């Protein structure tokens, strides 16, 4: 099968779940005998090159999210020419998502989309710092998410299926008026990386085993790492003075988080080792005692899946979405409720597991077992293939409305429905994002090297 992967991340410039999952998806699908073409925004001048054979659109830098560029509906040939695909799997959550339904209407190619952003929780984090300070502005901005996601549902309905990664999102999109077939498929684990032998202990020597808490993620506002640091300082350290918190990653909030740890008096107990290649992250999970997470913006949370696979029990906030879908409270982790007591409940959950080695061990064993039943590659990619086959059948049962080639009314309708909103919204978003860039922040670069493990986070300076 000739599969086009439509993505906002055609290259990995920053280690985040969608960018790494895109490369893993390509490699594993090719390993199953499929021919894969990456479709996405053209990398920036300082980014690594895209995989040869990729179909790239002109793009603008999106400074609110390091490593992301927004694709434009240009040059015209990226739309008017038939890409010769049997099915399109859209992973784009930007307005690039319009490309799939356009290919369906223009070239009779079935399209199945994947949604990976829960906009009501994420939208306010796109605001510039000055506006983000005002609660009424945050609430108003998040309120726009409903209107925006109804427009997303219309785009998804222009295709042949939607893949979501947790049941909470399935329920959410059904309420938004989704009409195409819906598939709940979690992200797979790359066993080439996460089943390797345990490596050297990466933690600071003074961070003793039995008290190690780790979180691996972008240091971005929406990850709520400030809440994790505060819960650690106020409720964990007073009860377990030898406890430590290690925050693996980098991002726009990195400097502010380090400052917060020192302000709260736990600078010596919180480590910021920086961004690490993905091939090194299993050692952080396996040598930790538990994984802690406070984010409420996850449609899945790949780091949760990775931690569970590596046998690290999880203490996290019950988001009723991606995190809660993966963690079974009282079996392989603890979920605390959001609200006024969140910090104390999060701290108490961490203390409960750190104080009970037997429970931690039992949780970790169940976590690894359940993860292998749920997110092993052979399970997930077989489900993807079934979704592709369902999309092909859906197109046959619901053919495109009419021939659109050389048809001026149809061309105008498509331009008005897809191209115009795509172009103006991306230009506006990129303009607003210019106010969010952090001065002095240097994005760690990585390079892609075809089928090699270097595709998963090798630094350019190595």
C-alpha positions, 0 to 999 in steps of 0.5 A: 500500500502507498501511504502518505503521512501528513504531519506537522513534524516532517523532521525531528527538531525537538523531542516531542511525542508527535514528531517521534511517532511520525518517524516511527510510524514511517519506519514500521509501516515500511517494515510491514511492506508499505511504501510511505511518503512524508507530507508536511511543512518545509524545514527551516534553514537551520533544521535537519533535512527531511527524509528523501522523497518527502512532499514539502510545502512552504512554511512559516516559523511558529515561535510559540512552539519550538521546532514547529513550522506552519505549512502553507497551501503553496506551491500549487503543485503540492495540491493540483498534482496527484501524489499517487497514494492509496491512502492518506493518514493525516497526523496534522493538527494545524490547518494543514489537515485540510490537505487530506480532504482536498486530495480526496476531492481532487484525486479520489484518495481516501483520507483518515485523520488522527487528532492529537490536540485537545484544544480546550486545554491547550488553546490558552497556552498559545497566548503571549506571556503578557496576555496569559497573565490575565485569567479572563483572557485565558478563559475567553481564548479557551472558549474559542476552542469550541468553535474551532474544533467544530470546524475541525470536525467539519474537516474530519468529516470531509475524509474517511475516518478519524483515529483518536488515542483515548476513549475520552477523545472519542466521546468528545468528537462524537459530541462535536458532530463527527460522522465518519468512522472513529477508531481508538488506537493508542500510539505504539512503543518503539521496541528497538529503543525501549526493549534495549538492555538497561544502561548506566544509571544517568541520575546524579550520584547524590540522588539515592534510589528509593526516592527518585521522581522523574518527568520527561517532557518539553518544558512548556507552559501546558505541561504544568511542571511548575505545579509538579515542582511546587508539590514536590517542595511543599508536600514531598520533601518535608516528609522525605528529605532524601527525595529528588525530582529530575526533569528531563527536557528543555523548552521555553519555560526551562529557565523559569522552572529552574528559578522556581525550584531555587525560589522554593528552596529545593534547587539542590533536590531538583535536577535539569539535565536538559534535552536527551536523545530518545534512545537514552530515555529508557535509562531514565525511566528504568532507574527512576522509582516513579514517573510524575506528571501534572499536565492536563493537556494530553490527548495521549501522553507518549511519555506515560506510555514509555514510563509504564512500558519500562516498569515505572509506576505513575503518579499523575493528574486525572485528565479524563483524557490520554493520561487517565486512559493509560493509568489504572488507578491503584493498579499501575499508578495513582491518579489525583483529581484536579482542583483546589487540593491538586498540589497536596494530593499530587505530593501525597500520592508521590509520598505514598509510593516512595514510602512503599517499595512493595507497592511500587514494585507491584505497580511497576510489574503490572504497568509493564505487562499491561503496556505490552498488551496495549501498545506493542507495535504489532498490535497498534500497526495492525489496527492502523492497517484496519483503519486504512482499509476501512477508509478505502471502503468508506470512500467507495461507499461515499464517493467524492461529490463530483469531478473537480478538475477544470471545474471553476465553480468547484475550484472556487468552492474548494479554495473558499472552504480549504485554502483561504482559512488554511492560509490566513489562520496560519499567517495570523498564528505565526504572527502572534507566536512571534511575541512568545519566543524566549530570548536567549533560548537555543533549541537543541537540534537533532538530525534524521538519518533514514532507518537508523536509530539516529532518527530518534534524537541524535544531537547534531553536535554529536 
